[in-house]
Amino acid sequence: MTTLDARPSRPLPTSDRRLYSIRDKVEAGERLSLEDGMTLYETPDIWGVMELAQLVRDRLHPGVAYYNVNRHLNYSNICALSCKFCEFHRKKGDEGAYTYSLNEIAAEAKKSCENGATEMHIVGGLQPYLPWEYYVDMVRTIRGIADDHAAASGSSPLHIKAFTAVEVVHLAKIAKRYKRDSRRESIRGVLTELKEAGLGSLPGGGAEVFDDRVHDTAFKGKIRSDEWLDVHLVAHELGLNTNATMLYGHVDNRRERLVHMEILRRSQDQALARLGWEGTEARRHEGTEGGISLAQFDAPEITLTRPGVSLPTANPSSLRASVPSSLPAQGHYQAIIPLPFFPDGSDLEHLAGPSGIENYRTQAIARLMLDNFPHVKAFWIMQTLPMSQLMLQSGADDIDGTVVWYDITHVGGASTHQEVTVSSLHKAIREAGYEPVERDTVYRRVQRDGAKWRVES
């Protein structure tokens, strides 16, 4: 359990007096409004925004920054969709189209274990030609290899983080279980079987920006916001932790990003309420934002940035004493991952994409608005390592890991590398003023001796 300490107030050197009232809320751990978010986007004082985000970041994770040793696997780039922002997808028969066989996936899993990875992160296109059994067998195969390696080596077992919400809905359809009028139960059946096969958590991809206009302009055909949220709600109910992303800087605008954050934090309010956290009196939920009815979010406001509030941990039994011991395992969102749009090679390549300052600002605002998300990740594979290093000073506490073969963002003109050494991550984190901490997928600290590793008890 992590408990936040009260920190003394410090002056905010800014010429924009609008930031003073926001600073007061931030220091008290109070929730910011959408109007506050727009002020943070509009103020010319970018350094003031970054300092406010850093106040929250250092309150939650003083002195440390996280990374992990992971391997990414994109099992197929064949996709039934043709989203305008995506250069990753191919159609069957296209040059460069591929699908991994189970034997090839097994070889990747074996190599990942032997190299000391704590996680395999697995995503792909919506492959219309693979049977449902392929996915269950994939997870079961990796789980078996990981467990055998752990037993032989003395390491902790590798964690399987796989399938975005978009993929999960696709899997429910190819398994012939999907029913729109009872889609949560359809999703529950699919996730239950995958969990029994060895699935440990869900990544946060496919969220893009929760707005019908953005959806219909840039990725029409992909699931809408309500289905994405349903997948994560069911995953949490099954005890699976998840992440959330926001792909920004294409056809979206700043207010739509803020609404995306608002919907995510209300969804997290629900997850934390199920875990036993207490919050302030529930708001009146009226109206619709981005095509989402806010009336469905009936949980109280739960902020994790107030002094004395504990952060959720990987082990439900380590929660606060007020949580009943009989409470079933529940999951929650672990991290928000803002992702800048790379226009090169996509159908939206005429767009400029976000600037460096806009990236810093959006990362900082995500930390300030999402007061109930324990972590903010600066995903170096898309932000670049130097940018992610600086983002550790503007709200982020995690820069991800030693990623290999993250094909989704690198078939176009993206200029970042795909792998970095642990020593390079350590150097980047220390130069930013923090102590590097290796963590596993659910943020338990890792003790490592070369390729052999164990999570701290």
C-alpha angles and dihedrals in degrees: 000000000000119000123194121233125217112256126204117253116258128195118260109222101217138132091211106089091191087077093061096077090043089052090053090054093046093050091049093047092242123154118261120227128230087255089055088051092053090051089053090051095045102042115103088217099092090163091057090053092049092049092052090051090048091054089059094042093052092046091055099038110016116194099352141088125193135228135163139209103239144152125219121211123190100193096192139001093199107113136178089215131070104202112187095229095050125092091169099078126093134178122235108279095022118130108268095020113142144169124192118233118226089252090055091048090050089053091051091049092050091049091048092053093046091051092053100252115166094198144031112205108200127188137142147159124296093272107200095190101058122090123234090249090064091068096045090047090048093056094041091050093051091045092053093049092046094049093047091050092048091051092049098042103035091238125132112262120270115256122234114218107178149157126023120237088260090057093046092057089047090051091051088054098048089046085056091235101110117115117169094210091054101024096142090061090046090052091045092056093051095045092045092056092045091048091051088051091054110277110153106183145342128251119229102240127129096044092105101161121332100235131110094219092053091044094053093045102045110018110015109169094039117106116278127243096268093058092047089052092047091055092052093044091054091045090054091049088054091053096256118137118219142187130223131219137198118203105201141170101060121085094333126101131216097261091052089054090052091050088051089055092046092054092047094051091049089051088050090049087062093048093049092045089056088052091055103259116147124222144174122290112297117263125236104265109209136154134012129282122191091348092306121117108228091203090081092067102080100157123111120258107273117189123185095195098077116106111264096023116128123226120233114259136200093259116065090202090064094062124111118302091248090070111094114245088227092062109124119237111280131184133217142185110283103185143009113221115196108203122197116222117247107207099189114114096002129107086258096055090122087073120090098224122218123316124236092256091050089052092052092045094049092047091051094046091050089057092048098044099040095063093159097053110096094209142033115200125208097203100213095197088069102024094042120241096266091052092046090049090057091044087064082070093050107050108300121115099177133051099183120234155275094317121191126191102001092168099170095079099031109060090081129046100301108143102203125107124249102221136036131179124247089241090056090051090049091050093049093048095046092048087055089056102257139110111245114238121190111219135180124235094282094044100259112147116255127221109205138192105178110294091348115089142166133190115243113256 
